[in-house]
C-alpha cells in the first residue's frame, strides 16, 4: 500500500474529492490516505501559508499531495496557497494534458479535429515570484526572474516526458523577440537540451502566434513548453479547446514531491448541492496513479470514465441538454458501474504496474542550483532609477554633474523608452526615470564605485532602485532602451 496526503479543498472540493476517492476505493487502488488541513479555513485560523505544520510534515514525508480546489482569502495580504505549495516543494513542472473527450462537445470535436496537446509550464519562477515594489506613488515594479538552472529543470522534464509519450514534436512558446534576456535565456536552454533528443522535432513559436495557431489548428501541436505566466495563460486557453477547466487535469512535478490537483475554482455557488463535476479531479487522480506506477488501476478507471462520457452520461455543466443531468453521486456510480468496459474511441491499453516514479528523500539542507560558468564577469555601468517630475534635459544636467571621473551618462529612459539625449516630445512620461551610466573607455568597475555614485546622486535625487550593468564573456548582460 502507498500512503499519500490528501487535502479536500474548499467549496466543491470535499464533494469532488469524495467522489474520486470512492472511485479509487471501488477499484481497489492500493492507496492509504492521510487527510491534511489546507485552504481558506486554515488561513482564517491564522496560518499565513494556508496549511498547518502537520500538513507540511505529512506531505514532505509521503512525497505526494492530492488536492481539491482551494480559495485564498482576498484582501488579507496572504499569498495563494496553490502557488505557495508549488514553490515551497519545488514542483518545477506543471503538466496539463488536453485531449478530445468523446461526449464533451466542442467546436473541434464537431469538426472532427482531434486534440492531444500537453502543455508543460515552468512552475516556480517568472512573475510568480511575486517580487514587487512601488518605486513611486505612480510606478510599480515587478521583477521577472528566469534562471538557467530552473529553465533546465523544466525543459529537461518536458523533453523526457515527450520522449516517453512517443511525441514527434516539442515546441517552445516564448516572447524572446521582446524579452531578449529572460525569454531569450529560456529559449537558449531549450535548444541546448534539444541536442540530446534528436528523435524529437524541436521548434519555437512566439507566444501570441502560438495562441492564434492553437485556436485554429490545435491538432498540429504535441508538447508545448513555456515560462510560468505564458504557460498559465496558454494552458487555460487549451482547456477551452477541450470543453473547459472541468476537463483539465493538472500535475505539478518535482524531484521529491509532486502535487495533483483540479485547477478549476471552488464554485461556492453550487457547493453543498451535490451537482459538481468531478471529471477534472478524477483525470488528475489518474495521472497521479500513473506517476505512482499503478498502471493497471489507472487504465481501468480511465477507460470507465471515457466509456461513461462517450455514452452520454453527464453532469449539469456539459453534455446533451435534452437528457437528464446526473448529480455528483450518480455520475460517480455510473463510472464505477462501467469498470471493465472500454470506449470505442482511444481506449487505454491494459498495463501492468511499474516501479513508482516518486522518490522521497530526507533532505538535510536546501539544494543550491548553480551552473558552472567560466566566462569573465565585468561590471561596466549602472542603472539609477530616479523619482523626478522634471523634463529629461533638466534631469540630464543634474546627472552629468555626478558622473565624476569613472562614469559617463549614456542615456535616460522613461518606461523603457529613451528620452535623452534623443527622443520625442510625444513620449508621455511618468515620474520614474532610468539614468544609465557606463564606465569611461569600458574600464571595469566595482561595487564601491557604484555605491560612490549612489551617494553622490542621492544628494539631488530620490533613488528608487539600482541595477549594476554586467558583461559576461564580452557580451552585454542588460537590455537597451527603446530608441537607444
Residue pairs with C-beta under 8 A, 6 or more apart in sequence:
1 30
1 31
1 32
2 30
2 31
2 32
2 64
2 292
2 294
2 356
3 31
3 32
3 33
3 34
3 62
4 31
4 32
4 33
4 34
4 62
4 64
4 65
4 66
4 288
4 292
5 33
5 34
5 35
5 36
5 55
5 58
5 59
5 62
5 64
5 65
5 66
6 17
6 21
6 33
6 34
6 35
6 36
6 65
6 66
6 67
7 35
7 36
7 37
7 38
7 39
7 51
7 55
7 65
7 66
7 67
7 68
7 70
8 14
8 17
8 18
8 35
8 67
8 68
9 17
9 38
9 39
9 67
9 68
9 69
9 70
9 262
9 266
10 39
10 40
10 41
10 68
10 69
10 70
10 71
10 266
10 268
11 69
11 71
11 265
11 266
11 267
11 268
11 271
12 68
12 69
12 266
12 267
12 268
12 270
12 271
12 276
13 39
13 67
13 68
13 69
13 70
13 262
13 266
14 68
15 271
15 272
15 274
15 276
15 278
15 328
16 68
16 262
16 276
16 277
16 278
16 281
16 328
17 66
17 68
17 281
19 278
19 281
19 282
19 328
19 329
19 331
19 332
20 278
20 281
20 282
20 285
21 33
22 332
22 336
23 282
23 285
23 301
23 332
23 335
23 336
24 31
24 285
24 297
24 301
26 336
26 339
27 297
27 300
27 301
27 336
27 339
28 297
29 289
29 294
29 297
29 301
30 294
30 297
31 292
31 294
33 66
34 58
34 62
36 51
36 52
36 54
36 55
36 58
36 59
36 65
37 51
37 52
37 54
37 55
38 50
38 51
38 52
38 55
38 67
38 70
38 81
38 85
39 50
39 70
39 71
39 81
40 50
40 70
40 71
40 72
40 73
42 50
42 51
42 52
42 55
42 81
43 50
43 72
43 73
43 76
43 78
43 81
44 73
48 78
49 78
49 79
49 81
49 84
49 88
50 70
50 72
50 78
50 79
50 81
50 84
50 85
51 81
51 84
51 85
56 88
59 65
59 89
59 257
60 89
60 257
61 360
62 360
63 256
63 257
63 258
63 358
63 359
63 360
64 257
64 258
64 259
64 260
64 288
64 291
64 292
64 358
65 85
65 257
65 258
65 259
65 260
65 261
66 259
66 260
66 261
66 284
66 285
66 288
67 85
67 259
67 260
67 261
67 262
68 261
68 262
68 281
69 261
69 262
69 263
69 264
69 265
69 266
69 267
70 81
70 82
70 266
71 266
71 268
72 78
72 79
72 80
72 81
72 82
79 130
82 261
83 128
83 130
85 91
85 252
85 259
86 94
86 123
86 124
86 252
86 259
87 123
87 124
87 128
89 254
89 256
89 257
89 259
90 124
90 254
90 255
90 256
90 257
91 123
91 124
91 252
91 253
91 254
91 257
91 258
91 259
92 122
92 123
92 124
92 150
92 153
92 154
92 157
92 253
92 254
93 120
93 121
93 122
93 123
93 153
93 154
93 157
93 158
93 252
93 253
93 254
94 119
94 120
94 121
94 122
94 123
94 231
94 235
94 250
94 251
94 252
94 253
95 118
95 119
95 120
95 161
95 250
95 251
95 252
95 253
95 287
96 118
96 119
96 121
96 235
96 238
96 239
96 248
96 249
96 250
96 251
96 263
97 116
97 117
97 118
97 249
97 283
97 287
98 115
98 116
98 117
98 118
98 119
98 238
98 239
98 241
98 242
98 248
99 115
99 116
99 117
99 242
99 346
100 106
100 108
100 109
100 114
100 115
100 116
100 242
100 346
101 242
101 243
101 247
101 306
101 309
102 109
102 306
102 309
102 310
102 343
102 344
102 345
102 346
103 308
103 309
103 310
103 311
103 312
103 313
103 314
103 319
104 242
104 243
104 247
104 309
104 318
104 319
105 243
105 318
105 319
106 241
106 242
106 243
108 114
108 115
108 218
108 219
108 241
108 242
113 217
113 218
113 219
114 219
115 218
115 219
115 241
115 242
116 219
116 222
117 214
117 218
117 221
117 222
117 223
117 224
117 238
117 241
118 161
118 162
118 165
118 167
118 222
118 223
118 224
119 224
119 225
119 226
119 231
119 234
119 235
119 238
120 154
120 157
120 158
120 161
120 223
120 224
120 225
120 226
120 231
121 154
121 225
121 226
121 227
121 228
121 230
121 231
121 232
121 234
121 235
122 150
122 151
122 154
122 186
122 225
122 226
122 227
122 228
122 231
123 154
123 228
123 252
124 150
124 228
125 145
125 146
125 147
125 150
125 227
125 228
126 144
126 145
126 146
126 227
126 228
126 229
127 142
127 144
127 228
127 229
128 228
128 229
129 143
129 144
129 145
131 142
131 143
131 145
132 140
132 141
132 142
132 143
133 140
133 141
133 465
134 140
134 141
135 141
135 385
135 387
135 432
135 464
135 465
136 387
136 430
136 431
136 432
136 464
138 430
138 431
138 432
139 387
139 430
139 431
139 432
139 464
141 465
144 179
144 182
145 182
146 182
146 183
146 185
146 186
146 227
147 185
147 369
148 185
148 189
148 371
149 369
149 370
149 371
150 369
151 185
151 186
151 189
151 190
152 189
152 193
152 371
153 369
154 225
155 172
155 186
155 189
155 190
155 193
155 225
156 193
157 253
158 170
158 223
158 225
159 170
159 193
159 194
159 196
159 197
159 200
161 223
162 170
162 197
162 200
162 222
162 223
163 197
163 199
163 200
165 223
167 200
167 222
167 223
168 200
168 201
168 222
169 200
169 201
169 202
169 203
169 221
169 222
169 223
170 194
170 197
170 200
170 201
170 202
170 203
170 222
170 223
170 224
170 225
171 202
171 203
171 204
171 205
171 210
171 221
171 222
171 223
171 224
171 225
172 186
172 187
172 190
172 202
172 203
172 204
172 205
172 224
172 225
172 226
173 204
173 205
173 206
173 207
173 210
173 224
173 225
173 226
173 230
173 231
173 234
174 183
174 186
174 187
174 204
174 205
174 206
174 207
174 226
174 227
174 230
175 183
175 206
175 207
175 208
175 230
176 183
176 184
176 186
176 187
176 204
176 206
177 206
180 479
181 477
181 478
181 479
182 227
183 227
186 227
187 204
190 202
190 204
190 225
191 202
191 204
194 200
194 202
205 213
207 226
207 230
207 234
210 224
210 234
211 233
211 234
211 237
213 220
213 221
214 221
214 234
214 237
214 238
214 241
215 237
215 241
218 238
218 241
224 234
225 231
226 234
235 248
236 245
236 248
238 248
239 245
239 247
239 248
239 263
242 248
243 318
244 264
244 317
244 318
245 262
245 263
245 264
245 265
245 280
246 264
246 277
246 279
246 280
246 317
246 318
247 279
247 280
247 283
247 318
248 263
248 264
248 280
248 283
249 260
249 262
249 280
249 283
249 284
249 286
249 287
250 260
250 261
250 262
250 263
250 280
250 284
251 258
251 259
251 260
251 284
251 287
251 288
251 291
252 258
252 259
252 260
252 261
253 291
255 359
256 359
256 360
256 361
256 363
257 360
258 288
258 291
258 358
260 284
260 285
260 287
260 288
260 291
261 281
261 284
262 280
262 281
262 284
263 280
264 280
267 276
270 276
274 327
274 328
274 329
275 315
275 316
275 325
275 327
275 328
276 315
276 328
277 315
277 316
277 317
277 318
277 328
277 331
278 328
278 331
278 332
279 305
279 309
279 315
282 301
282 305
282 335
283 302
283 305
285 301
286 298
286 301
286 302
286 305
287 298
289 295
289 297
289 298
289 301
290 298
291 356
291 357
291 358
292 356
292 357
292 358
293 353
293 354
293 355
293 356
293 357
294 353
295 351
295 352
295 353
295 354
296 350
296 351
296 352
296 353
298 348
298 351
299 348
299 349
299 350
299 351
300 339
300 340
300 350
301 335
301 339
302 348
303 341
303 342
303 343
303 347
303 348
304 335
304 336
304 338
304 339
304 340
304 341
305 335
306 342
306 343
306 345
306 346
306 347
306 348
307 338
307 341
307 342
307 343
308 331
308 334
308 335
308 338
309 343
310 343
310 344
310 345
312 319
312 320
312 323
313 319
313 326
313 331
313 334
314 320
314 323
314 325
314 326
314 331
315 325
315 326
315 327
315 328
315 331
316 325
319 325
326 334
342 348
373 472
375 472
375 473
376 472
376 473
376 474
377 470
377 471
377 472
378 444
378 470
378 471
378 472
379 439
379 444
379 445
379 446
379 447
379 449
379 450
379 468
379 469
379 470
380 438
380 439
380 442
380 444
380 445
380 469
380 470
380 471
381 407
381 410
381 436
381 437
381 438
381 439
381 445
381 468
381 469
382 407
382 436
382 437
382 445
382 450
382 453
382 466
382 467
382 468
382 469
383 434
383 435
383 436
383 437
383 466
383 467
383 469
383 478
384 399
384 434
384 435
384 436
384 437
384 453
384 454
384 457
384 461
384 463
384 466
385 432
385 433
385 434
385 435
385 463
385 464
385 465
385 466
385 467
386 395
386 432
386 433
386 434
386 435
386 457
386 461
386 462
386 463
386 464
387 431
387 432
387 461
387 462
387 464
388 395
388 431
388 432
388 433
388 461
388 462
389 431
392 412
392 414
392 419
392 420
392 423
392 429
392 433
393 420
395 412
395 420
395 433
395 435
396 409
396 412
396 420
396 421
396 435
398 460
398 461
399 409
399 412
399 435
399 437
399 457
400 409
401 460
402 453
402 456
402 457
402 460
403 409
403 437
403 453
404 452
404 453
404 456
405 440
406 439
406 440
406 443
406 445
406 449
406 453
407 437
407 438
407 439
407 440
407 449
407 453
408 437
408 438
408 439
408 440
409 435
409 436
409 437
410 436
410 437
410 438
410 484
411 418
411 420
411 421
411 436
411 481
411 484
412 418
412 419
412 420
412 433
412 434
412 435
412 436
413 419
413 433
413 434
413 436
413 481
413 482
413 484
414 427
414 429
414 430
414 432
414 433
414 434
415 429
415 430
416 481
416 482
417 423
417 427
417 481
417 482
417 483
418 481
418 482
418 483
418 484
419 427
419 429
419 433
422 483
423 483
432 464
434 481
435 457
436 469
436 481
437 453
438 469
439 445
447 468
450 466
450 468
454 463
454 466
457 463
467 478
469 476
469 477
469 478
470 477
470 478
471 477
